Amino acid sequence: MIIYTIVYLLLFVIFALVAYAILQIKMFGMKIKDFWSFIEANQMLDKLYKFARQYENMSPQEQIIYLSEAEKIFKAFDNVPDALWEEEYDKYKMVLSKYKDIKMIRWAEENK
């Protein structure tokens, strides 16, 4: 009987914490979907940051993949307040810089 009480108490605490987290996200003026997209984009930002640092010259296929993933990240980061991703600003800036470089290279190649 005590075990059931402990299990129910733990389940209640878990649901209360989830509800509190959702409430905090809503109070911050965001949608849950936007927040989840931001979390996923933050993980992808780390990958693109490492990729941008390692590879100076990408193949055209790698460039297309990089551009599409970067655009997803930019969109997700635009949907959340800046205060959430202040710590990731340097990574974001480097990914954006590489994105702009690739766009310029591709534009120059198309206009030759």
C-alpha positions in Angstrom: 0.0 0.0 0.0 2.9 2.4 0.8 4.5 1.6 -2.6 1.3 2.6 -4.4 1.1 5.8 -2.5 4.7 6.6 -3.4 4.1 5.8 -7.1 1.0 8.0 -7.2 2.9 10.8 -5.5 5.8 10.6 -7.9 3.4 10.6 -10.9 1.6 13.6 -9.5 4.9 15.4 -9.1 5.9 14.6 -12.6 2.7 15.8 -14.1 2.9 18.9 -11.9 6.4 19.7 -13.2 5.3 19.2 -16.8 2.3 21.4 -16.3 4.5 24.1 -14.7 7.0 23.9 -17.6 4.1 24.4 -20.1 2.7 27.2 -18.1 6.1 28.9 -18.0 6.5 28.5 -21.8 3.0 30.0 -22.3 3.7 32.9 -20.0 6.9 33.6 -22.0 4.6 34.2 -25.0 5.6 31.1 -27.0 3.8 28.1 -28.4 4.9 24.7 -27.2 5.5 23.7 -30.9 7.8 26.7 -31.3 9.7 25.8 -28.2 10.2 22.2 -29.2 11.4 23.4 -32.7 13.9 25.6 -30.9 15.2 22.7 -28.9 15.7 20.6 -32.0 17.2 23.6 -33.9 19.6 24.2 -31.0 20.9 20.6 -31.4 21.2 21.1 -35.1 23.0 24.4 -34.6 25.8 22.6 -32.7 26.2 20.1 -35.6 26.3 22.9 -38.2 28.7 24.9 -36.1 31.1 22.0 -36.0 30.6 21.4 -39.7 31.2 25.0 -40.6 34.4 25.1 -38.6 35.8 21.9 -40.2 34.9 22.3 -43.9 36.1 25.3 -45.8 35.2 24.0 -49.3 32.0 22.0 -49.5 30.7 20.1 -52.4 27.5 21.5 -54.1 25.4 18.7 -52.4 26.9 19.5 -49.0 26.2 23.2 -49.6 22.5 22.5 -50.4 22.1 20.4 -47.3 23.9 23.0 -45.2 21.7 25.8 -46.6 18.4 24.0 -46.0 19.3 23.0 -42.4 20.5 26.5 -41.6 17.2 28.0 -42.9 15.3 25.6 -40.6 17.5 26.8 -37.7 17.0 30.5 -38.5 13.2 30.0 -38.7 13.1 28.2 -35.3 15.3 30.8 -33.6 13.1 33.6 -35.0 10.1 32.1 -33.2 11.6 32.4 -29.7 12.7 35.4 -27.7 16.4 36.3 -28.0 16.9 35.8 -24.2 16.6 32.1 -24.7 19.6 31.8 -27.0 22.0 34.4 -25.9 24.5 31.8 -25.0 24.4 30.3 -28.5 24.8 33.7 -30.3 28.4 33.0 -31.3 27.5 29.7 -32.9 24.5 31.2 -34.6 26.6 34.0 -35.9 29.2 31.6 -37.4 26.5 29.4 -39.0 24.9 32.6 -40.4 28.2 33.8 -41.8 28.9 30.5 -43.5 25.4 30.5 -44.8 25.9 33.9 -46.3 29.3 32.8 -47.8 27.7 29.8 -49.5 24.8 31.9 -50.8 27.2 34.4 -52.3 29.3 31.6 -53.9 26.3 29.9 -55.3 24.9 33.2 -56.6 28.2 34.1 -58.2 28.4 30.7 -59.9 24.8 31.1 -61.3 25.6 34.5 -62.7 28.7 33.5 -64.6 
